[in-house]
Each structure stands twice: as C-alpha cells, then as structure tokens.
C-alpha cells in the first residue's frame, strides 16, 4: 500500500512516509496526514489474508515455547486484526507499532524487544551499541556516536540490549536493515516485489513460505 499512501500524501517514492509525516510543521498537519495513512490501512485490513505457512510456523513456535514479538510500522488496528483473525491464542509480546519511535529501519524497536525479554550484555571497552538504542531515554544528549559504523559509544561494563540471539523475519528493506543494525539474524520472506533484496547485504537467509523457517530452526541453520 506504500504507493497509495505516498499518492495520498503527495510525496515521491524516494521519501520515507513516516519521516514526511513527522516533519510536517504542526501537530494538526501530522494528525491529518496520519489519518490518511490509517484510512488506507483500515480499508486494506478488511481483505487481509494470512501468509502461506503462518499457522504451521506459529504452532511449531508455540509448542516449543519460543517467544515472539512484533516490530511494525503499521498502527495497532491492522496488527490486532491479524492476531484475532488468524492467530487467536498465540501470544506476541511486546508489540512495537509505529507509535514507538524511532521506527524501522532504526534498530530501536528490536532492541526494545530484546531488553523486554531480559536479553542484555555488558558493553566492552572497544564496542558500542547499534545507533539509537534507547538513547533518548537513558543517555545524555551529548552522547557521541560514530556515523561510519552506526554505533553509539558506551562505557565499559554498561548494560545494553543484546539482540544477537533473535531472528528478524520480514519482507522489506526496513526489516532487514533494522534486524542487521540490531545485531539479529535476518530472514527475508521473498515475493515478486522484494526479490531484489534476496542478495542484499543485510539479508542472511531467504524463504518463500513462513513454514520453511521450521526446517531452518530444526537444523540450526541460523
């Protein structure tokens, strides 16, 4: 629906939709633009269908107690429609929607999920953490960062979120980039539109159906 959204907002394909909305000069302008997007999403969710293999994958994950979270640029209504319509009884927590800022491709949402699951590590003297991890909430404004490697400087021994054991499954460049920057493994659900991302440097593995991930997990391929 991205083309339809950009058309409604009157912006070019090269412009990020949410960046454009947040850049508008007044709260009223931002609210009006966001409502245009929500209306498109509300219409689309009435014809929402499950991806092939979704139920089989969730059954596998739930049977093994594997935790699941959602990190999306959608607002909450389409997400809850998906869960209630296709995944009733399957728990996803936390659910990170576009109300969480900064959104993908920033890694902050994925790192938030990692921290909420107690996945943390101690920073080493020579290493930083991915750009924007909870910076606005926990670090001073003058925090230094190395734009070349996308890391925020940390103090040795500082507790930071660790997404190294997570798998980010998605179908967009935002998904792959957010996952890579967070330190997670990335799996591209490929289709005719995003096939060019199969060879992208941020993509670790490619699947054509969600239940193909079962064999990947069983064989420890990630």
C-alpha positions in Angstrom: 0.0 0.0 0.0 3.0 2.3 0.0 2.3 3.7 -3.4 -1.3 4.5 -2.4 0.0 6.2 0.8 2.5 8.3 -1.0 -0.1 9.4 -3.5 -2.5 10.4 -0.7 0.3 12.4 0.9 1.6 13.9 -2.3 5.1 12.7 -1.9 7.7 11.0 -4.1 8.7 7.3 -3.9 12.1 8.3 -2.6 10.6 9.9 0.5 10.0 7.9 3.7 6.3 8.0 4.6 6.7 8.4 8.4 9.6 10.8 8.1 7.4 13.0 6.0 4.5 12.9 8.4 6.7 13.7 11.4 8.4 16.6 9.5 5.1 18.4 9.0 5.0 21.8 10.8 2.1 21.4 13.2 0.5 18.6 15.2 -2.7 19.2 13.3 -0.9 18.6 10.0 0.7 15.5 11.3 -2.6 14.1 12.6 -4.3 14.8 9.3 -1.6 13.1 7.4 -1.5 10.1 9.7 -5.3 9.7 9.4 -4.9 9.5 5.6 -2.5 6.6 6.1 -4.7 4.9 8.7 -7.7 5.1 6.4 -5.8 3.2 3.8 -4.7 0.6 6.3 -8.2 0.2 7.7 -9.6 -0.5 4.2 -6.8 -2.9 3.4 -7.2 -4.9 6.6 -10.7 -5.9 5.6 -9.2 -8.1 2.9 -6.2 -9.2 4.9 -5.2 -12.8 4.4 -2.6 -15.0 6.2 0.8 -15.6 4.6 1.2 -19.3 3.5 2.6 -21.3 6.3 1.8 -18.8 9.1 -0.4 -21.2 11.1 2.1 -24.0 10.9 5.0 -21.9 12.0 3.1 -20.4 14.9 2.0 -23.9 16.0 5.6 -25.0 15.9 6.9 -22.0 17.9 4.2 -22.1 20.5 4.7 -25.9 21.1 8.3 -25.2 21.9 7.7 -22.1 24.0 9.6 -19.8 21.6 8.9 -16.2 22.3 7.5 -13.9 19.6 7.3 -10.2 19.2 6.2 -7.8 16.5 8.0 -4.8 15.2 6.0 -2.9 12.6 5.5 0.5 11.0 1.7 -0.1 11.0 -0.6 1.2 13.6 -2.3 -1.1 16.1 -5.6 -1.9 14.4 -4.3 -3.9 11.5 -2.0 -5.8 13.9 -4.8 -6.8 16.2 -7.0 -7.7 13.3 -4.3 -10.1 12.1 -3.9 -11.6 15.5 -7.6 -12.0 16.3 -8.5 -13.3 12.8 -5.6 -15.8 12.2 -3.7 -16.2 15.4 -6.1 -16.3 18.3 -4.4 -17.8 21.3 -0.9 -17.2 20.0 0.9 -14.7 22.2 3.1 -11.9 20.8 4.8 -9.6 23.3 5.8 -6.9 23.1 4.1 -5.5 20.0 6.0 -2.5 18.7 3.9 -0.3 16.4 4.7 3.0 14.7 3.8 4.8 17.9 7.2 3.6 19.1 9.9 5.9 17.8 12.2 5.9 16.1 10.6 3.3 13.7 12.3 0.8 11.4 14.9 0.8 9.8 16.2 2.1 13.1 17.0 -0.9 15.4 15.5 0.6 18.5 12.2 -1.4 18.3 14.0 -4.7 18.0 16.4 -3.8 20.8 13.4 -2.8 22.9 12.0 -6.4 22.4 15.4 -7.9 23.3 15.6 -5.9 26.5 12.0 -6.7 27.5 12.9 -10.4 27.3 15.9 -9.8 29.5 18.4 -10.2 26.7 21.2 -7.9 27.7 25.0 -7.8 27.8 27.8 -5.7 29.2 29.4 -3.4 26.8 33.1 -3.9 26.2 35.6 -1.1 26.0 36.1 -1.3 22.3 32.5 -1.9 21.3 29.4 0.3 21.1 25.7 -0.5 20.6 23.6 0.0 17.5 22.6 3.5 16.7 19.7 4.9 18.7 19.2 2.1 21.2 17.1 3.7 23.9 19.3 6.7 23.6 16.7 9.3 24.2 15.5 7.6 27.4 18.8 6.7 29.0 21.7 8.6 27.6 22.7 12.3 27.7 22.2 14.4 24.7 25.9 14.8 24.1 26.4 11.1 23.6 29.0 10.6 20.9 28.4 8.3 18.0 30.4 7.0 15.1 28.4 7.6 12.0 30.7 5.4 10.0 29.9 2.2 11.9 26.5 3.1 13.2 27.4 2.6 16.9 26.8 4.7 19.9 29.7 5.0 22.3 29.2 3.2 25.6 31.0 2.9 28.9 32.8 -0.4 29.6 30.5 -2.7 31.6 27.4 -0.7 30.7 24.3 -2.9 30.3 22.9 -2.8 26.8 20.2 -4.8 24.9 21.5 -7.8 23.1 19.6 -9.0 20.0 22.3 -11.5 18.9 20.0 -14.5 19.6 17.0 -13.0 17.8 15.7 -13.7 14.3 14.0 -10.8 12.4 11.6 -12.1 9.8 10.2 -9.6 7.3 9.6 -8.6 3.7 11.1 -5.2 3.4 14.5 -3.4 3.4 13.4 -1.7 6.6 13.0 -5.1 8.2 16.4 -6.4 7.0 18.2 -3.2 7.9 16.7 -2.9 11.3 17.5 -6.5 12.1 21.1 -6.2 10.9 21.7 -3.0 12.8 20.3 -4.5 16.0 22.6 -7.5 15.7 19.9 -10.0 14.9 19.8 -12.6 12.2 17.6 -11.6 9.3 15.2 -13.7 7.2 13.5 -12.3 4.1 10.1 -13.6 3.2 10.5 -13.2 -0.5 7.9 -12.3 -3.1 7.8 -10.9 -6.6 8.1 -7.3 -5.3 11.0 -7.7 -3.0 13.1 -10.3 -4.8 15.9 -7.9 -5.3 16.5 -8.0 -1.5 17.5 -11.6 -1.6 21.1 -10.7 -2.4 21.1 -7.6 -0.2 24.0 -7.4 2.3 21.5 -7.1 5.2 19.7 -10.4 4.3 21.0 -13.6 6.0 18.5 -16.1 4.7 15.6 -16.2 2.2 12.4 -18.2 2.5 9.3 -18.3 0.2 6.9 -19.6 2.9 6.8 -18.9 6.6 6.8 -22.6 7.5 10.1 -23.1 5.7 11.5 -21.4 8.9 10.7 -24.6 10.8 13.3 -26.6 9.0 15.8 -23.8 9.4 15.3 -23.8 13.1 15.3 -27.6 13.4 18.7 -27.8 11.6 20.2 -24.8 13.3 20.9 -23.0 10.0 20.9 -19.5 11.6 
